[in-house]
């Protein structure tokens, strides 16, 4: 599938995937590995993902979470990731207004999406924001 022109933009990165649709989870796995990343998961339930965060190694560098899972919404996973400083984005076929208010500003990738969109979203999560320019007064 190697269609990305910028080498391996996720090289050395561990990406947590939480997605309950098997075909889509497998596709996301392929996107991440083709971009040079290592996949943690994919996990079909929030509980599996939480267990991996509690007991698994390595720690993810970023994550992509389907909003609606077979056992639960992924919000508990998002809260845990936020608490440990792991950036994440949501995947959903639903509009952003279906997210609780505390998640309204989080990145949301709408289904269907392209491979390039997934990689770009993950790279954006992994790229530190540039600090605002400082101004010297003198």
C-alpha positions, 0 to 999 in steps of 0.5 A: 500500500506504500502510497505516501511520498514522505518516507515513513512519517510514523517511523519509531512511533507506537500508535494505539488503535481502538476500532470495533469494525474488524475490516476497518481495524485491519485497514488502519493497522495497515495504514500505520505500519505502511507509514513506518509505525507500530500498532498497539492493538487494534482493540475492539472494546474500550475495556481492552484498550484500558487494560492495554494502557494499564498493563501493556508496553510500550506506551503509545505515542498517539491514538486513534479512537472510534467513538462508538464501540461494541461495548461502550463509547471510547470516552473513558479511553480518551480520558485516560489518554488525556490524563497520561499526555497521549494525543489522540483523535476520534474516528466517527461517521457521526458529526462532531456535535454528538461528542460530549462538550469536553471533546468538542475541540478534539480532532475528529476524522470523519468516515470514510477517510483516506489513508493519507488523511489518517497519516496526516492526522497522526502526524499532526498529533505527533508534531509539537505546536510551535510556541508563539513568537516572543516579543522583546520590549526594550 
